[in-house]
Each structure stands twice: as structure tokens, then as C-alpha cells.
Amino acid sequence: MNRKTLVLPAIVGLLGPLLAACGGSDSGSKGGDAIVVGTTDRFTASSEAPAPLDPAYAYDVGTWNILRQTVQTLMVQPRGDGEPEPEAAEKCSFSDTGNERYACTLRKDLKFSNGDPVTAKDVKFSIDRARNIKADSGVFALLSTIDTVETQGDREVIFHLKTADATFPFKLSTPVAGIVNPDDYEKGKLRDGFQVDGSGPYTIESEVKNNELVNAVYTKNPNYKGLLTPKNDKVELRSFESADTMGTALEKGDIDLMTRSMTPAQIQKLSKNSTGSVDLVEMPGLEIRYLAFNTDATSVKTRAVRQAMAQVVNRGELIDKVYGTQAEPLFSLVPATITGHSNSFFNKYGDPSTTKAKSLLSRANITAPVKLTLHYTTDHYGTATKSEFEVLKKQLNASGLFQVDIKGEAWDKFRPAEQAGKYDVYGMGWFPDFPDADNYIAPFLDKDNFLGSPYTNNQIIGTLIPESRREADRLTASKSLSEIQDIVADDVPVLPLWQGKQYIAARDDITGAEWALNSSSTLQLWELGRGL
């Protein structure tokens, strides 16, 4: 086993054109058997979420990774990070000085996988459809700055924005902006089940058992026309019930590569081994974990309770006991490697202190211990989540200020309950839609936020977010972004815990594994090949 460390900057715009193209070398066989990729992501259709793979609904890293292989977007995030580049589009740009009018020209002879032409009207249909359906996943909020979509002829699409939004090109690279065929997707209704059709680099065949997608076979789309260069003809994505069974399959050679989520123990074991037929690739990651609060719930409605929790939680101890070198403490919603980051929580609370936390509760006339249940998902972020919440429970209870229980639920139950406001405190993870500070702020704090949080701050929504979006230079936006992070540290509608690295383990005849995930945890199956 060889260990590889891929160093890719997560800061937007740092690489420029050097690594911009997704093509690169064609090393690796395009023929032969399918490359089999393992994941612990679970894809379930239920009465609460019957359309998990509809671009107008899907809003988690697992479902987005399915859509990114099959549904084409106007823009795409490049191989080595940086500014998004045209994908279904031939060119895109702001056509005014105020970043309020964005125009795209489609590539010539663009087609859906069934051979139907892709036109500007299809782009408008797809974008307007997601905006009008307003799925309860909250994904439509990524398109909230759009006022109207205009078409001119078959290839010109013009987006008129309500307000300046320098991050808009990134938003057009996300699956909610994916182009779908009106023949396959109804205008005002989500598409139930697991069928996906588009104009992306692959078509997909889904194997479904008991309303779960257990296997997805991607075949190179002969009609695809875009920026990407698939280095294989077929990839199979296989879903496993646990990281242990996935790891066993890799050891036996039943799969060629495994990705999220491996356990800390698996990563540690692979890191230490120096021989064998499996390579571990370590990459920078922008994943974060945090506690979220239903600020209308009686138990945490008083800000002092949330502040006291922020004062007690020991991130260093949590990481040491559960994740080791695979994570770092996070003191803001915005990760340390993103332009605009501020250590706002550390600046306000400093080191963990039971004495300071007790004072916060006392001044608010809160009688300790405060009884709370911390909810977490058992199957969405990996098996280590349970251990993480056991440590949090122990820390809070050891302070004498809290009486905490923890409770885990499978994601298909957890997410609807969270959205319905049934949890007072719950653990979530965030894989960014695109690598910009705005995407760690707006989804949590803007109107129609994806958490469905009742927390609102008029200064953030009405002034600071719009200010930050006016600045194409993200360094210039840092002042507004820092103010937002300071308000979050004071009000604590969420409590950031850690940011993590990401890993891929691949058999040594697989090429391109170091490019198979970008910093936003986007799975790029087109990069994989077979060879030396």
C-alpha cells in the first residue's frame, strides 16, 4: 500500500489556468470491465422524499454526486479548483458592470443522451422549474438571486438577477441548475424514483431494492459534448451498508476504489501500511460538521443556553478521541482555507470554560442542568458520528450545566424530522456546493435556508450577504463576511465543530484516483481509468 498526499489549494482562484482543464492525460484503459466504486451513501425513496434524484430536489453530497455524472450544467468547477468554466455552455460572462446580468451561449449541436437537441429553452425550463417547485430540501435557494431567465434563439440564455451576485457562476455549476429534458421532467412536479436523464458524460442504469438504490451503472454517453474527457467507458457505483463491508470488498478485489465514508480506523490502518495493492490518497477537504439549533424550541430558545454550549464544547478533545489527524477544530462556519474565514467562535469564547458557561446561564436566570437531547444521523456521515456524539454528551454532562441524552436515526428519517422542526439540537455536516464563503453562510442564514431554521437576522439577510455578493474580489468581501461570522458566534444558531480531510482508497491499477474528488467532495468518475 502506498500513501499519496494530494495538495490542492481550496482558495478560490489560486490555481488559475494551469489546472483548469478537466481533460489532461488519457492514461488508463477506456475498455475492459467497469471500474467499481464503493460508497456508504444510502439513496432511499420514501413517502417524505419520493424524488431523491430530481435536480429540483436533491441537496446532499451523495445524490449530487450521482447527478454530476449524468446531468449537465452550464458551468463546471475545474479539476484543480479555481473559477468555474463553461461546460454545456461555450462561453458565459457578466455582461454589465454591476454583476446583475449574466449571459451564456450554449455549445453547438448539444444533445441529451437520447439524441434530442438541447436548446436555450430547455435551460430556461430547467432553471424555472427548480425555482417554481421550491422543494422542501431548500436547494432552490441557490437560485434565489435570479429575477428572470431570457432566451434569444436556440443558444443564448440571459439571467437577469435581482441583485449583484459575484458567486452566480458557481451556482450555475451545481446540479440544481442541471439541464433536463421537458419530455422527461414535468414542469410543476418532481420526478419520483431513481431514473435520471440528461446530457452529461454518462447515462445511468439503477438497480433498486426495497426503495433503495443499491447499484448504479454509468455508461459513457456517446452524445456528450462538453469540457470533460471521460477516461473510462463504464463505472459502477455500489452502495454498502457499512464502511467495514466496503473495506472488505476492496481487500477482496470486489471493488476497485472506496470513498466516503471510511472510518477513522480504516484510514489509520491504510496510512500505516507500506505494502500491498491498495493506495490511500489524502486530499484537502472543505467538509464541516456542526450542531444546529431550533431556536424556537423551549430548551434552546434562550441565547445564553446556546452560548453556554459553545463555551463548554472542547473541539480539540473531540477530534483527538474520534478523528485524530483526519480533522481540525473549526471556529466558524467558514473553513480556515476559504477566503473570508474568521475564527469568530474562538475570538468570543476562547478555551473551553465551565466557569464562563455557568456565568452565562446565571445571568440569563437559567437553572442548571439544562436537559437536552442531541440528535444525529447513524448512516449519512459515517459510523464515527455516534462516537462523536458520545464525546459531546460526556463533555456537556461533565460540566454539571447540562443533562444530555443522544439519539441516532437513519438519514431517511432524520432529515425529514429535522426539516419539520422536531429536533431541538441536531448534528449536521456540510459539503459545499462551491468553494466560496458565501456557500457556508447563505444556506444557513439567508431566507429559505436549507435547514428550515427559524433563526433570522435582518442585518445578515438585508445588508451583509448582499454586500458580500457585490464583490467579485472575495478578499474585498471579507469585511462583510467577518461581520456575519461574528454575529453567528454571538447568537449561536449553529455551533461549528470541525473541518475534515477527505480520502480515497484505490487498488493500484486504478489511475486518476487523486483527481476523483475535488475540494467540494464532488465525485469525478470521469477521471478514473485502468493502467499502471
Buried (B, 14 or more C-beta within 10 A) or exposed (E): BBBEEBEBBBBBBEBEEEBBBBEBEEEBBEEEEBBBBBBBBBBBBEEBBBBBBBBBBBBBBBBBBBBBBBBBBBBBBBBBBBBBBBBBBBEBEBEEEEBBBBBBBBBEEBBBBBEBEBBBBBBBBBBBBBBEBEBBBBBBBBBBBBEEBEBEEBBBBBBBBEBBBBBBBBBBBBBBBBBBBEEBBEEEEBBBBBEBBBBBBBBBEBBBEEBBBBBBBBBBBEBBBBBBBBBBBBBBBBBBEBBBEBBEBBBEEEBBBBBBBBBBBBBBBBBEEEEEEBBBBBBBBBBBBBBBBBBEBEBBBBBBBBBBBBBBBBBEBBBEBBBEEBBBBBBBBBBBBBBBBBBBBBEBBEEBBBEBBBBBBBEEEBEBBBEBBBBBBBBBBBBBBBBBBBBBBEBBBEBEBBBBEBEBBEBBBBBBBBBEBEBBBBBBBBBBBBBBBBBBBBBBBBEBBBBBBBBEBEEBBEBBBBBBBBBEEBEBBBEBBBBBBBBBBBBBBBBBBBBBBBBBBBBEBBBBBBBBBBBBBBBBBBBBBBEE
